[in-house]
């Protein structure tokens, strides 16, 4: 890569978040360079769970069927006390709003291999592994990133002496918990107070071995809080909390590992893939955006694993950034659109972290008296159920009157099977990604005047009707709600139309279709009223900087 070539986005960090953002931008044709300190992908398991929303992202990346081959639907998530009495059941196998079960289990190295292959196949994406960022400087119209090359010598990252400097309109720090980009931008971090050491063990049962173990669960045993979960097809994971009297060194000895596993599995039954102690933390960057520098993934947040949302939250960051960068780089909106990134992502992630901490505080009880009180409360039904997964509470959503009253703005939108003509498919497979106006049992063209339709087209959106009445369906225009999920969702919220953002979150909704032009007008005005000026400005800026 020529040193002075202006890129659209430089991504520092090439884990799942950096990989997915590279794909999402590269598929849109943007010039992206991803750099990672390590010369090769990390080969051992880490994350094992993704939810239904993230499965939709995989479909949007063109990897839905490939991910399906390396993952399995989750069973019910169960919490047991020391006597194996059920305290909590969370049905992750239930039908979700996204047309499939709530959750899935997978092996992260297999997932990253898919991401890596896809990213490197895109002609506008450059992936350079073995390059460490050493400086990030912001200028008025671009950022400059200095990097040095390194290689592994006897297990130690060692500089080769080669360096390079690249320029890009934006820099994304997806470089993990110790993010160099975050520190370079001077962004502080809030500690929400959770910190526990856990031994994480991954193993592969021998062929034909059937383990007598809950499929996915927490054993809330004060003598040793324990997590048991599939590690993806053909793999299993155990996690054991370090007790106060134990040292980290003692916990990682192979004989200790097999001692802890002995109630369920022996060395004759399985091969140990890896074991390591992790410190589960709860950290949240105060701001995720500073000028032309943006944070994503562990660079912006860390959380306990009890909700399985660590990687999921990072992929939501990438998904949220992808459509923002798309609108900015196409000149549809100004760089000010990034100002709503933190108000959207930070409150949602904070709510997820706080829920994960609450779950961890239930699991991580090592005092028998406290555990007995916990058990009694759960077994008596005195503990309220977990709150629903949080949506968006700020940012680019319509929360003002007359649209905010009892409407689903900020929630993840419904997704289901639709039929257009003779073809039945997923909505996001049949329709291009972008803003969508969806009306129920009505032709949206009857309610959007020429100016509204023109504005929708100019932000890359489209209007579609949805009906459960096959006689009212019009191929490509009014779709048949084959599963009835859209009808149920609209009826549940008492709305007649919704505007869905490119990341599948609802911008706003109306109860009266006569209000639809005003709702669309609110969206387009917040994206930038003078679209012609913005487009011309973006093009002239590209010519000046290229």
N, C-alpha and C positions, 0 to 999 in steps of 0.2 A: 504494500500500500504506500503510495506517495505521501510524504510527510505533510504536505500542504493541502491535500485534498480535503474539502469541507464535507463532512459527513452530516447526516441528519441527526443520528443519535449514537453516542458511545455508551455502551453498557459495561460497567466494571463489575465483574462477577458472572460466572457462567455455571451456576447451579440451576435448579429447576426454574427459578424466577427469571434469571438472565436468559436462559434458553428459550423459555416460552415467550418473553417479550421480543427476543430476536426473531422468532417465528412470526408472531403477530404483526410486527412491523415489516419484516422482510416480505411477507405475503402481500402486503400492500405496496410493495415496490420501493420502500424507503432504504436509504443507504445507511446500514447499521454495521458497527464493529463491536464485537464482544470480546473482552479480555478477561483472562483468569490467571491468577498467580500460579496455579498448579498445572503442570504439563499434561495431565490426564484427568479424566473424570474420576471422582471418588468411587471406588469399586464396591464399597460395603453398604449394607442396608441402613437406612435412617427412617424417613417417613414411611408409614405403611397404610395410611387411610386418606381417601379423598371422598368428598361428598357429591351429591347430585348436581349442585351448581357448577362445581369444577368439571364434572363430566360434560356439561354443556360447553364449557370452554374448550375441552379437548375436541369436541365435535367441530367447534368453530375453527380450530387449528388444522382440521382435516385429519385428525388422529383418533377419532372416536372408535372405529373398528379395530385399529391396532392396539389401543389401550384396553379394549374389551378382552383381547387375547391374553393379556398379562395381568389381569385383575379378576376378582371374584366379588359378587355381591356380599354385603355384610349380613351377618345374622343379628339377632337381638343382643344388644349390649347389656350385660347383667353385672350387678354388683352384689357380692355375697359377704356375709359376716364370717367370723372365724369358724362357725359351725355349718357353713354353707347354706344358711338361710338367705333367701333372696331379699335384698333391701330395695333395689331399684332395677327396673327394666326399661330400657330405651330401645324402641323397635326401629333399628336402623335398616331393617329389611322391608319396612312398610313403603307403600307407594308414596312418592314425593310429588311436589308441585312440578317437578322437572321431567316427568314421564320416565319413571324408573325408580328403583329403591333409593332410600335416603343416603346410603353409603356403600363404599367399595373398599376392598383391601388389595394392596399391590406391593410389588418389590421395587424400591426406588431405583436401584441400578438399571433395572429393565426399562423403567419409565424414562430415565435420563438418556438411555441409549436411543430410544425413539426420538426424543427431543433433539439430541445431538445430530442424528442422521438427517432429520428434517431441516434443522437450521443450516447445516452445511450444504444442503442441496439447493438453497435459495441463492440466486445469482447476485443479489444486492447485499448479502450478509457475509461479513468476514469474521471468522472465529479464530482468535489467536490465543492459544493456551501456552502457559509458561511465561506470561508477561504480567508484572506487578506494577500497579500505579504508584508513582512516587510524588506526583504533584498534580493538582487540579486548579486551574486559574480561570476565572470568569472575566469575560469582556462584554462590551455592550451587545454584540450580535452573535457571539459564539463563546464556547469554552475551549480551553486547551488542556490536554491531558498528557503528562510525561510518564513514560513507562520504561522499565528495564526488564530484560529477559533473564530467566533463570532456568536451571535444570536440576534434577535430583542427583546428588552424589552421595552415596552411602546413606540414603534415607534423609538427607538434608537438602533443602532448597538452596541452591548456590548460584549467584549471579554469573552470567557468561561474559559480561562486559558490553553487550549490545544494548542500545537504547533507541527509543523513538518517541516522537511527539505527534499527536493527532489532534485535529480540530473538529468540533461538531457543534451543531446548534444547541444540543442538549446533552447532558450527562446523567445517566441513571446509576446510582449506587445500589447494586444488588450484591454487595460483597460481604454479606454475613454480619454476624453479631459484633465483630471487631472492626466494622466498616471504616476503611481509610477515607472513603468519600464523605461519610457523615462527619468524621473528625475534621477533615479539611474544610468543610463548610461551617464548622463551628456550631453544629447542632447538638444541643444537650439531650439527655435521656432521663426520663422519669423511671424510678424503680418502684413498682407497685407492691413489693414486699414479700413475694414468694421465692423461696430458695430451698431446694432439697436435692440431695445426691441420690441417684438411682443407678443400679447396675443393669445395663441393657444387654440381653443375650439373644442372638439369632442363631437358629440351627435348622438343619435339614433332616427330617426323619428319613430313615432308611426305607427303601422300597418295601411295601407291604406292612409297614409298622402303623398301627392305629393307636393314637394316644388318647388316654382317658382324661380329657381336659375340656373345660368349657370352651366353646368356640371363640368367644370374645368377652372378656370380663375382667372385673377387679375383685380380687380376694382381699377384703378389708379386714385383714387379720392383724391385730395390733402386734402380734409376735413377729410379723414380717409382711407388711403391705406388699401385694404382688399384682402385677398386670399380666394377663395372658391374652394373646391376640395372634391371628394369622399374620404371617409376614409376606403375604401374597401366595399365589398357587404353589403348593408343595413346600412351604416354609412355615416355621413357627417362631414366635418371639415371646420371651419372658422378660419382665422388668421387676427388679427387687429394690425396695427402698433401703438405703443405708441406715442402720440403727445408730443411736447416739454413741455407743461404745466402740463402734467399728471404725477402723482406719480405711482409707481408700485403697492402700496397697493390699491389705488383707482381703478386701472384697473382690479384688481382681485376680487373685490366684486361681489357676485352673482347678485345683482341688476344691476350692470354695464354690466355684461356679457349678461343678457337678453335684456338690453337696446340696446346694439350693435347688437344683433341678431334680434331685433324686425322687421326690414324691411322684413325679410324672414321667421322667425319661432318664435313661442311663446311657453311658458311652456306647453300649452295644446296640442302642436303638436309633442313634442319630449322629450326624456329623456337626461339630461346632463350627459355625460360619464366622462368628466374631463375638467378642464381649468387650464392653468398655463402660466406664462410669461417666455419666452425664450429669451436669448440674442444671436442674430445671429452674429457669428464672422467669420473671415477669417484668419486662422492660418495654418502654414505649418512648420513641423519639418525640420531642416536644413539637417539632415541625418536620414535615416530610418534603418540604419544597423550599428552596432558597434560590431565587433568580432562575438560572438555567440548570440548576442541579436538583435532582429529585431522588428520593430514597424509596426502596421497595424491598419487601421480604424481611429477613432477619436484620438487615441494616436499619429498619424502621421499627421492628417489634420482635419480641420473644415471649413465648408463653409456655406454661406447663402443657403436657401432652394429653391431658385427660379428656379433651373434646376432639382430639385428632385434627386440630385446626391450624397447626403451625405452617405447614406447607400450603394448605388451602388458602390461608390468609395472604401469603406471599403471591400466589397465583392470582388472587383477586386484585392485588395491587397491579400486577402486570396487565391484567385484563382491563382494569380501569384506566391505566395510563395509555394503553394502545389506542383506544378511540379518541382520547384527548389529543395525543400527538398527531393522529390522523387528521383531525379537524384543524389543528394549528398549522401543520405542515402543508395542508392543502389550501390554507388561507381562508377557510370558512369562518374561523373565529380567531381571536387574538391570543397571544401567549397568556393573557389573563385567565384563560380557562384553567390553567394549572393552579390558580388560587383556590379553586374549590376542591382540589384533590385531598388536602389534609382535612378540611371540614367533613368530607365524606368518609374517608377511610379511617381516620384516627378514632372517632367515636365508636364506629362499628367494631374495630379491632379491640378497643379498650373494653367494650362490653363482652366480647369473646374472651379476652384475657381474664376479666373479673369472674365470668362464669367458670372458666377453667380453674381459677384459683379456688372458687367455692367447691368445685368437685374435688380438687386436690386436698382441700382441708377435710373433706369427708373421708377420703381414702387414706391420707397420710397420718392417721392417728396411731401412735405406738403405745399410748397409755391405756391399760385394760379398763380402768374405771370410765375414762372418757369414751372409749369404744362401746362399753355397755350402755351408756346413756344414748349414744348415737343409734345403736341398734334398736333400743326400746322405742325411740322416736319414730324411726322408719317403719318398724314392724307394726306400730300402732296407727300408722297413717297420719302422723302429726306433722309431716314435712311436706310443704307444697311442692308441686311438680316443677321441673325446670322451666324457665320462661322460654318462649319461642325464640328461634334464632333471630338476632337483631337485623333489621334492615338499615337503610340510610336515614339519618335524622337531619342532615344539613347538606350544603353543596348545591349541585344542580338538580334540585327537585322543587316542585311547585307546592309550597305549603301555605300559601296565603289564600284568603277568601276571593272568590266564592268556591274555589276548587278544593280547599283543604279539608272541609268538613266530612269526616268519616270516609275519606277516599284512600286508596292504597298507595299514595305517593311514597316512594322510598322503599317499597317492598320489592322482592324479587318477583318477576312476572311469571304467570302460568305458562307452561309449555306442554304441548301434547301432539298427538297424531292429527294431521289434517289431510283432507283429500281435495285435490284440485284436478278436475277432469277425471281420468281413470286411475291416477296415481295417488297412493297413500304413503305419507312419509312424515318425519319429524318436521315441525315448523322451521327450525333453524337449518335444516338440510334443504328445504324447499325454497326458502326465501333468503335473499342476500342480507348480510349483516348490515345494520344501520339503525336509524330511528324508524320506528313503526307506529303509525296510528292504527289502532284496531278497534273497530266498532262491532257491536253485537246486534245481529238481525237488522242491519241497516247498511245501505250503500254509503260509504264515507264521502263519495263525490257529491252527494246531495247536500252535504252540510259544510263542505269546504269550498269557499269561493275561489276564483282564479288566482287571486293574490296569495291565499293560503296554500293552494296546491303548488304554486311556483316557489314559495318559501320552503315548503317541505322538500321539494325536489333539490333545491340548492343546498340543503344540509345533508343531502344523500339519503333522504327518507322516502317512505312510501306509505300509502294508506290502503288498508285491507279490511274487508268485512269478514265476519265470522258468523256462521249459523249452524244449527243442528238440523235444519230443514233442507233436505237434499234438493227440493224443488226450487229453493232460493239461491242455491250455489251457482256461481259463475266462475269458470276456470280462470285462475290467476288473479281474480278480483274479489270475489266473495267466496271464501273457503268453507268447506264443510268441516265442522268440528267433530271429527270422527269418534273421539273418545268422550265428548261432552265435558271435557275439563274446562274449556273456556266459558261455556255456559254457566257451570257451577261457580267458577271464580267470579264472574261478573255479577251473578245473582247474590253471592255471599257478601260482596262489597257494595251492592246496590248501585252499580255504575253502568253506563251505556257505552263508554269509550275510554280507552287508555292510550297514553303515549309511552312507548317503551324505548329506552335508550339502547345504544349498541351493546352495552354490557348486561342487558336483560333486566335492569332495574326500571321501575316505573317512574317516569318524570312526573306524571300527574294523571288525573282521571276526571271525568264529568258525569254527573247524573242526568243532565239534560244535553242532548246532542246539539242544541242551539248554542251551547257554550264552547263547543269544540274549537272554532276559529280563535276565540280569545285565549284558550289554553295553548294552542299552537303558537299564537302570537307571543305569548309570554316566553315560550322556549326559544323562538328565533331571536327575540329581542335580547335575551340574556346571552345568546351565542354571539351576537354582534349584528346590529341593525343594518349597517351599510356593507352588505356582503360584497358588492362590486369593488368598493375601496379596499377591503381587506384582501381580496383575491389579488388585486393589482399590486398592493403593497408586498404581499408574500412573494409574488413573481419577481418584482424589482429587487427585493432583498436577496433572493436566490442568485440572480444574475450578478449582483454586486459582490457577493461573498464567494461564489464558485471559483 
